[in-house]
Amino acid sequence: MANPGPASTVANHPQNLGTNQALRLLASYQSVNLAATGDTVLPILNTGSYSVSNVIVTNASANLSTATVPLAGVFPAPGASGTAIVANASLSALTSASVVSQRTVASTAAQTTQNLYFNVGTAASYAATVDVFVYGYDLTFLP
């Protein structure tokens, strides 16, 4: 049998773009706990400077419109500090795992921090998790 060529790997979210002029995944986190207040760190993938254009929250493990509705947002610094990228707001639209909520981005300013923080300002009064995806533009110039 002939050699099929070099081995390769496939990632869920490949970041091998030939240009930085593309909307791409900047950060993600699976199963963010909404039953406790505080921050979940969203590490930035492969960029030194970026602008957030979309924040998607989905795959809710419970109906988030019942009892105490959790409030959450995305910030450039811990403790909901810095200029909010997505201000703390209700997640009540997430009524099942199949619902996708595109959050309102409050700031598209260029960021250089290597972590974003998904801050739960008001915890759910029941066990609940969501998945978070942050998309935007890589502003780092390619060589």
N, C-alpha and C positions, 0 to 999 in steps of 0.2 A: 504494500500500500504506500502511496506517495505521502510525503510529509504535507499535512494540511496548512502549515504555516505556524507562526508564533502563537503561543497561548494568549488568551485574552480573558478579561473578567468583565462582567456586566454588573453595574450598580443600579439600584432603584432609581436614583436621581443623578445621572451622569452630569458632570460639570465641565466636560471637555469641549468648550466652545471655541471656535476660531476667531471670534470677535466678542467684545464686551457689550455690543449694542443689541443685546437680547434680554428679554424678560426671563429670569431664571429663579430657581429656588435658592434663597439666601440662607434659610434656617428652617428647621422643623423639630418637632418634639411629639412623641407618641405618649398617650395616656397621661396628660397633665391632670393632676389631682385638683378638683374644684371644691373638695370638702374642707379645705384649710386655706386660710389667707396666707399670702406671701408670694415669693417669686419662684418661677421655674426658669432656669437659664436656657436660652436658645443660642447655641454656638453658631457663629457666622461661618459659612463654607467658602473657602478660597477667594477672599477678596480683602483689600485694604480700605476701599472706599466704595460706598454703595448708597442707593436711594430706594427706600421701601415704597412699593406701589400697591401691593395687595397683601392682606392678611386674611387667611382662610381658617375658620374653626369648624370642625366636623367630627363625625363619629362619636357623638355623645352617648355615653353609656346609660343615661337615664333621661327622662323628660325634664328639661331644665326650666320649664314654665310653672312648675308646682312648688308649693311651700316657699322656702327662702330661695329666691332666684339669685344665682351667682353673678357678680359683676367682675369684669376682667378687662385688662388692656395690655398694650405692649409699650415698653419704655427702654431708653438707651442706658439707664442706670438702675441699680437695685432700689427697692423700696418705693416704686412708682415715682422716681425722681428723674429730672431732666425733662426736656420738652417731649410730651407724649407723642408717640408715633400713632398709637390708637389709644384714645382716652378710655378709662374704665367705664364700661357700659354693660347693660344687661345682656345676658346670653339666653334670654327666654325664648328666642326664635328656634333654638335647638331642641326640638321636641322628640327627636329620634335619631338613631345612628345614620340614617340616610339623608338627613338635612345638612346642607352646606351653608354656612353663614359667612359672607364676605363682609368683614368689618370695615368701618369708615376710617380711612387713613387721615389723621389730623395733620401730620407733618411728613413731607417728602424731602426734607432737608438732607443733604449729604451727611452720612454717618461714617465714622472710622472705628468705632468700638467693635471689638471682636466678639461681643456677646450682646444679645438683646434679652429683655426680661419680660416674660409673660406674668403679669401681676394679678393675682386674685385679690381684689379689694374687699369683697363681701363673699364669704364662703357659702356654698350650698348647705342646707341642713340635712343632707343625705349623701350617700356615697355617689360620686359622679366623676367621670373623666372625659376629656376631649383630646383630639389631635389638633395641632396647630402647625400651619404652613405659612412661611413668610416669603413672598416673592418680590423681586425688584430688579434694579439695574446695577450691574457691576460698573463702577466708575473708575476702576483701576486701568491705566493704559497698558496695553499689551506691548511687549518688546518688539 
